[in-house]
Amino acid sequence: MKRTYVSLVGLLALVALSAFAAASAPRPGEAAFARVMAAASRQDWLEISPQDASQEIAAVRPFVLDVRSRAEWDRSGHVPGATLIPVTDLPDDLAALPPDLGTPILVYCGVGTRGLYATLFLTLAGYRDVRNIAGGFRAWSTADLPVVGAQAQPPPIEAPTISRGVPGQCE
């Protein structure tokens, strides 16, 4: 009986230890994500200012990736030389990205959130030099940096004024 009790306790300890080891073992992707987050924290969270991005585009000619929607691209224009791949299409459109994982890539969206998601995705996919333009396209255009392809905005509609001489008549 004592021997059975000791065996049962040993078996339970082994099961508990195995369960603990399995729970504490890193799952696939966790180590890669931890590396990306550590690198991001050392590199301004993988962001670059619009002004620095503009200088880098002129000097280095990185791959510029716009992850906004087609409607945003058409309505607001885009950074010169940018390639449009909406963030929702990015996992299915990796063939449109540079095959060299060392190619510098600058990513932007409307204000920065989707760009950060895309930056993290590309970094986890193995790209080694990916940065998000801080503040996205809004910050880029607010900084008066070059924009191409923006639709012409119609002139504002002015409300008619009522003439003081004859009620109901417009000038």
C-alpha positions as CSV (number, residue, x, y, z in Angstrom):
1,M,0.0,0.0,0.0
2,K,2.8,2.4,0.9
3,R,4.6,1.6,-2.3
4,T,1.4,2.3,-4.3
5,Y,0.9,5.6,-2.4
6,V,4.5,6.7,-3.2
7,S,4.1,5.7,-6.8
8,L,0.8,7.7,-7.1
9,V,2.3,10.7,-5.4
10,G,5.3,10.5,-7.8
11,L,3.0,10.2,-10.8
12,L,1.0,13.2,-9.7
13,A,4.2,15.2,-9.2
14,L,5.4,14.3,-12.6
15,V,2.0,15.3,-14.2
16,A,2.0,18.6,-12.3
17,L,5.6,19.3,-13.3
18,S,4.9,18.4,-17.0
19,A,1.9,20.7,-17.0
20,F,3.9,23.5,-15.4
21,A,6.7,23.0,-17.9
22,A,4.2,23.1,-20.8
23,A,2.5,26.2,-19.5
24,S,5.8,28.0,-19.1
25,A,7.4,26.9,-22.3
26,P,7.3,29.7,-24.9
27,R,4.8,29.1,-27.7
28,P,5.8,29.6,-31.3
29,G,6.1,33.3,-32.2
30,E,6.4,34.5,-28.6
31,A,10.2,34.7,-28.7
32,A,10.1,36.5,-32.0
33,F,7.5,39.0,-30.7
34,A,9.6,39.5,-27.6
35,R,12.6,40.3,-29.8
36,V,10.6,42.7,-31.9
37,M,9.2,44.5,-28.8
38,A,12.7,44.8,-27.3
39,A,14.1,46.2,-30.5
40,A,11.2,48.6,-30.9
41,S,11.7,50.0,-27.4
42,R,15.3,50.8,-28.3
43,Q,14.5,52.4,-31.6
44,D,11.7,54.9,-30.8
45,W,9.1,52.2,-31.2
46,L,10.0,51.7,-34.8
47,E,8.8,55.2,-35.7
48,I,10.4,57.9,-37.8
49,S,9.3,61.6,-38.0
50,P,7.7,62.7,-41.3
51,Q,10.7,65.1,-41.8
52,D,13.3,62.4,-41.3
53,A,11.3,60.1,-43.5
54,S,11.3,62.7,-46.3
55,Q,15.0,63.0,-46.0
56,E,15.5,59.2,-46.0
57,I,13.2,58.9,-49.1
58,A,15.5,61.4,-50.9
59,A,18.7,59.8,-49.8
60,V,18.1,56.1,-49.5
61,R,15.1,55.4,-51.7
62,P,13.4,53.0,-49.3
63,F,10.2,51.0,-50.2
64,V,7.4,53.3,-49.1
65,L,4.2,51.4,-48.1
66,D,0.8,53.1,-47.7
67,V,-1.5,50.8,-45.7
68,R,-4.6,53.0,-45.9
69,S,-7.7,52.1,-47.9
70,R,-8.0,52.7,-51.6
71,A,-10.7,55.4,-50.9
72,E,-8.2,57.3,-48.6
73,W,-5.5,57.0,-51.2
74,D,-7.7,58.4,-53.9
75,R,-9.3,61.1,-51.8
76,S,-6.2,62.5,-50.0
77,G,-3.3,61.5,-52.3
78,H,-0.2,59.8,-51.2
79,V,3.5,60.1,-50.5
80,P,5.4,60.2,-53.8
81,G,6.6,56.7,-54.8
82,A,4.4,54.9,-52.3
83,T,2.9,51.5,-53.0
84,L,-0.7,50.9,-51.7
85,I,-1.4,47.7,-49.9
86,P,-4.2,48.2,-47.4
87,V,-3.3,46.7,-44.0
88,T,-6.2,44.2,-44.3
89,D,-4.6,42.9,-47.5
90,L,-1.0,42.8,-46.4
91,P,-0.8,39.1,-45.3
92,D,-2.2,38.1,-48.7
93,D,-0.1,40.5,-50.7
94,L,3.5,39.8,-49.5
95,A,4.6,39.2,-53.1
96,A,4.2,42.9,-53.7
97,L,6.9,43.6,-51.1
98,P,10.7,43.7,-51.7
99,P,12.1,40.1,-51.7
100,D,15.2,41.3,-49.9
101,L,14.4,41.3,-46.1
102,G,17.1,44.0,-45.5
103,T,15.4,46.5,-47.8
104,P,14.5,49.7,-45.8
105,I,10.7,50.0,-45.6
106,L,8.8,53.1,-44.4
107,V,5.1,52.5,-43.6
108,Y,2.3,55.0,-43.1
109,C,-1.5,55.1,-42.7
110,G,-3.9,57.9,-41.8
111,V,-2.6,58.7,-38.3
112,G,-0.2,56.0,-37.3
113,T,-2.2,53.1,-35.8
114,R,-2.6,50.8,-38.8
115,G,1.0,51.7,-39.8
116,L,2.3,50.4,-36.5
117,Y,0.3,47.2,-36.9
118,A,1.8,46.8,-40.4
119,T,5.3,47.6,-39.1
120,L,5.1,44.9,-36.4
121,F,3.7,42.4,-38.9
122,L,6.5,43.0,-41.4
123,T,9.1,42.9,-38.6
124,L,7.7,39.5,-37.5
125,A,7.7,38.4,-41.1
126,G,11.5,38.9,-41.1
127,Y,12.0,42.4,-42.5
128,R,14.9,44.0,-40.6
129,D,14.6,47.7,-41.4
130,V,10.9,48.7,-41.1
131,R,9.7,52.0,-39.6
132,N,6.3,53.6,-39.2
133,I,6.0,57.3,-40.1
134,A,4.9,58.9,-36.8
135,G,1.4,60.5,-37.1
136,G,0.8,58.9,-40.5
137,F,-0.3,60.8,-43.6
138,R,-2.0,63.5,-41.6
139,A,1.4,64.4,-40.0
140,W,3.1,64.1,-43.4
141,S,0.7,66.5,-45.1
142,T,0.5,68.9,-42.1
143,A,4.3,69.2,-42.4
144,D,3.8,70.4,-46.0
145,L,5.7,67.5,-47.4
146,P,5.1,66.4,-51.0
147,V,1.8,64.7,-51.8
148,V,0.7,63.4,-55.2
149,G,-2.6,62.2,-56.6
150,A,-4.9,64.2,-54.3
151,Q,-8.3,64.8,-55.9
152,A,-9.0,68.5,-56.4
153,Q,-11.3,69.7,-53.7
154,P,-14.4,71.5,-55.0
155,P,-14.7,75.1,-54.0
156,P,-16.8,75.7,-50.9
157,I,-20.4,76.5,-51.4
158,E,-21.3,79.9,-50.1
159,A,-24.8,80.5,-48.7
160,P,-26.7,83.2,-50.5
161,T,-27.1,86.5,-48.7
162,I,-30.5,88.2,-48.5
163,S,-30.8,91.6,-50.0
164,R,-31.7,94.3,-47.5
165,G,-33.7,96.2,-50.1
166,V,-36.2,93.5,-51.1
167,P,-37.2,90.8,-48.7
168,G,-36.7,87.2,-50.0
169,Q,-34.3,88.3,-52.9
170,C,-30.8,87.0,-52.9
171,E,-27.8,89.0,-54.0
